[in-house]
Amino acid sequence: MQYAIEIKNLCKQYPKFALQSVSFTLPMGYIMGFIGENGAGKTTVMKSMLHLVRPDSGTVLLLGQDATKENAALKQQIGVVLDTANFPQSFTTQDVHQMLKRVYSNWDGALYQQYLEQFHLPEKKKFKEFSMGMKKKLAVAAALAHHPKLLMVREEILDVFRDFVSDGEHSILISSHIISDLEKICDYITFLYEGTVLFSMERDTLLDTYCMVQCTAEDAEALMPEAICGRRETPYHVELLCKRDLLPSAFEAEPANIEDIMVFLTKYAVGGE
């Protein structure tokens, strides 16, 4: 299997925070949601992938190449959209085109124009006059117009991203707080919590692994301890995040969404504070 991303045992120590043996893979042709609270380490991981942060240890391979070393050819194959676009304030969309066609050997002016039209971005308005949403769309257009093999983004434009991976030759890593959108589009989900990967797996496998149960405290005590991953007390019942394959058939299971799983594995984890 070919991988767009292979990260193994990535570690980075800061005075008040540490990445701890972060490992995950993304096969070529798929979309991964990269999720976690602010401060979990997502930005540090992404900067390590972009050669903006030097890890203390571990390996980072993008498209089969070592991303921890300066590699101009590799950068030509990666598109990046971070929180905000960073173009000169006086630039128009055509100024961006003139600049980037000198930067990327595979720059496709026709494709760039196609995205400008699709996103309804004006050609004569200056960047400083764009709304935040327009700035993000321009950044996506610029990132896609040089035909990258791997796209790393902090926001989503779902239909565009589905088209981008449809040929099986491209991959996307999306870091976002909009979990509901990630649940719709992503093939894989990686959850980073306090510098550690709590899970990294196919979305469907993740959603099949866990379920929600509402029951009395007495009924909850009848379950095997290993079946319960998270527990929240309410005035009326107990809410449980359970492993579906360990839940007796007498219990009524409800689907767990990704946000449920995140919250119950952290804030309401069994054995946690």
C-alpha positions in Angstrom: 0.0 0.0 0.0 1.2 3.5 -0.9 1.0 6.1 1.9 0.6 9.8 1.6 1.6 10.2 5.2 3.6 7.9 7.5 4.4 9.3 11.0 6.1 7.0 13.4 7.0 7.8 17.1 7.2 11.5 16.5 8.3 13.3 19.7 8.9 17.0 20.4 9.5 18.4 23.9 8.6 22.0 24.9 8.8 23.5 28.4 5.1 23.0 29.1 4.1 20.5 26.4 5.3 17.4 24.7 4.3 15.3 21.7 4.6 11.7 22.8 5.4 9.0 20.2 2.7 10.2 17.7 2.1 7.6 15.0 -0.4 7.4 12.2 -0.6 6.7 8.5 -2.8 7.9 5.7 -3.1 5.8 2.5 -2.9 7.5 -0.9 -6.3 8.4 -2.2 -8.1 9.0 1.1 -9.1 11.9 3.5 -8.1 12.0 7.1 -9.7 14.2 9.8 -7.0 15.3 12.3 -8.9 16.3 15.4 -8.2 17.4 18.9 -8.6 20.4 21.3 -6.6 23.5 21.1 -3.2 22.8 22.6 -3.3 19.0 21.8 -0.4 19.3 19.4 -2.0 19.3 16.0 -0.1 22.4 14.8 3.2 21.0 16.0 2.6 17.8 14.1 1.7 19.7 10.9 4.7 22.0 11.3 6.9 19.0 11.6 5.4 17.7 8.4 6.2 21.0 6.7 9.8 21.2 7.9 8.9 24.2 10.1 9.6 22.4 13.4 12.4 20.0 13.9 11.3 16.9 15.9 13.4 15.5 18.7 12.9 12.0 17.4 10.7 9.9 15.1 10.2 9.8 11.4 7.9 11.8 9.1 7.4 10.5 5.5 5.3 12.4 3.0 4.7 10.7 -0.3 7.4 8.3 0.7 10.0 11.0 1.3 11.6 12.3 4.5 9.9 15.5 5.4 12.2 16.4 8.2 14.9 17.4 5.7 14.9 20.3 3.3 13.3 18.9 0.1 12.3 21.5 -2.5 10.9 18.8 -4.9 8.7 17.4 -2.1 7.3 20.9 -1.4 6.2 21.1 -5.0 3.9 18.2 -4.4 2.2 19.5 -1.2 -0.6 22.0 -1.0 -1.1 23.8 2.4 -4.0 25.9 3.7 -3.5 27.0 7.3 -5.9 29.2 9.4 -5.5 32.3 7.3 -4.1 33.1 3.9 -1.0 35.2 3.9 -0.9 37.1 0.6 0.1 40.8 0.3 -2.8 43.1 1.2 -2.6 45.0 -2.1 -2.8 41.8 -4.2 -5.7 40.9 -6.4 -6.4 37.3 -7.4 -4.4 37.9 -10.6 -1.4 39.2 -8.7 -1.5 35.9 -6.7 -1.5 34.1 -10.0 1.5 36.0 -11.3 3.4 35.3 -8.1 2.7 31.6 -7.8 3.3 30.6 -11.4 6.9 31.6 -10.7 7.0 29.5 -7.5 5.4 26.2 -8.7 6.6 24.3 -11.7 3.2 22.7 -12.1 1.1 25.8 -11.7 -2.1 25.6 -13.7 -3.5 29.0 -14.5 -6.6 27.6 -16.1 -7.4 25.5 -13.0 -6.8 28.4 -10.7 -9.2 30.5 -12.8 -11.8 27.7 -12.6 -11.6 27.7 -8.8 -11.9 31.5 -8.7 -15.1 31.2 -10.7 -16.4 28.3 -8.6 -15.8 30.2 -5.4 -17.2 33.5 -6.8 -14.0 35.4 -6.0 -13.6 38.8 -7.7 -10.6 39.5 -9.9 -10.2 43.2 -9.2 -10.9 43.4 -5.5 -7.8 43.6 -3.3 -6.9 40.9 -0.8 -7.3 43.3 2.2 -11.0 43.9 1.1 -11.8 40.2 1.1 -13.9 38.7 3.9 -12.4 35.9 6.0 -14.4 33.3 4.1 -13.1 34.7 0.7 -9.5 34.7 2.0 -9.8 31.0 2.9 -11.3 30.1 -0.5 -8.5 32.0 -2.3 -6.0 30.0 -0.2 -7.7 26.7 -1.2 -7.7 27.8 -4.9 -4.0 28.6 -4.7 -3.2 25.4 -2.9 -5.0 23.2 -5.5 -3.9 25.0 -8.6 -0.4 23.5 -8.7 -1.7 19.9 -8.7 -0.4 18.7 -5.3 -0.4 15.0 -4.4 -1.1 15.8 -0.7 -3.2 18.7 0.6 -3.0 19.8 4.2 -5.8 22.1 5.3 -7.3 23.7 8.4 -10.8 24.2 7.0 -13.2 22.4 4.6 -14.9 23.0 1.3 -16.4 19.5 1.1 -17.4 19.1 -2.6 -14.0 20.4 -3.8 -12.1 18.0 -1.6 -14.2 15.0 -2.6 -13.3 15.8 -6.3 -9.7 16.2 -5.4 -9.3 12.6 -4.1 -11.7 10.9 -6.5 -9.0 9.6 -8.8 -7.2 7.7 -6.0 -3.9 9.6 -6.6 -4.4 12.4 -4.0 -4.8 12.6 -0.3 -6.0 15.2 2.2 -5.2 15.8 5.9 -7.9 18.1 7.4 -7.4 19.7 10.8 -10.7 21.2 11.9 -13.0 21.9 14.8 -16.1 21.2 12.7 -16.4 17.5 13.6 -19.8 17.0 11.9 -18.3 17.9 8.5 -15.3 15.6 9.1 -17.7 12.8 9.9 -19.3 13.2 6.5 -16.2 13.4 4.3 -13.3 11.7 6.0 -12.2 8.1 5.5 -9.8 8.1 8.5 -9.9 9.9 11.8 -6.9 10.6 14.0 -7.5 12.1 17.5 -4.7 13.8 19.3 -5.1 14.5 23.0 -2.5 16.2 25.2 0.3 15.3 22.7 -0.8 11.6 22.4 -2.8 9.8 19.7 -5.8 8.3 21.4 -7.0 6.6 18.2 -6.3 6.6 14.5 -8.5 4.4 12.4 -11.0 4.2 9.5 -14.1 6.3 10.2 -16.5 3.4 9.7 -14.4 1.1 12.0 -14.4 3.8 14.7 -18.1 4.3 14.5 -18.7 0.6 14.6 -16.4 0.1 17.6 -18.3 2.3 20.0 -21.9 2.9 20.9 -23.9 4.9 23.5 -26.1 3.4 26.2 -28.5 5.1 28.6 -29.4 3.0 31.6 -29.8 3.1 35.4 -26.7 3.1 37.6 -27.7 -0.4 38.8 -27.9 -1.7 35.2 -24.5 -0.2 34.5 -22.9 -2.1 37.3 -24.0 -5.3 35.6 -21.7 -4.6 32.6 -18.2 -5.9 32.4 -15.8 -3.1 33.3 -13.9 -3.5 30.0 -17.1 -2.8 28.1 -17.4 0.7 29.5 -15.0 3.4 28.1 -16.7 6.5 29.4 -19.4 7.3 31.9 -21.5 10.4 32.6 -24.0 10.7 35.4 -27.2 12.7 34.9 -30.1 13.3 37.3 -32.2 10.7 35.5 -29.8 8.1 34.2 -26.3 7.1 33.4 -24.8 7.7 29.9 -22.1 5.2 28.8 -19.7 5.0 25.9 -19.4 1.3 25.4 -17.5 -1.1 23.1 -20.2 -2.5 20.9 -18.8 -6.1 20.8 -18.8 -6.4 24.6 -22.3 -5.1 25.1 -24.9 -7.7 26.0 -27.9 -7.9 23.7 -30.2 -7.0 26.6 -28.9 -3.4 26.4 -30.2 -1.0 23.8 -27.4 0.6 22.0 -27.5 4.0 20.2 -24.9 5.1 17.6 -22.0 7.2 18.9 -20.8 10.0 16.7 -17.2 11.2 16.6 -17.8 14.0 19.1 -19.4 11.6 21.6 -16.4 9.4 21.3 -13.9 12.3 21.8 -15.7 13.6 24.9 -16.3 10.3 26.6 -12.7 9.1 26.0 -11.3 12.2 27.6 -13.7 14.2 29.9 -15.7 11.2 31.0 -13.2 8.4 30.6 -13.6 5.6 33.1 -10.8 5.8 35.6 -10.2 9.5 34.7 -10.4 12.5 37.0 
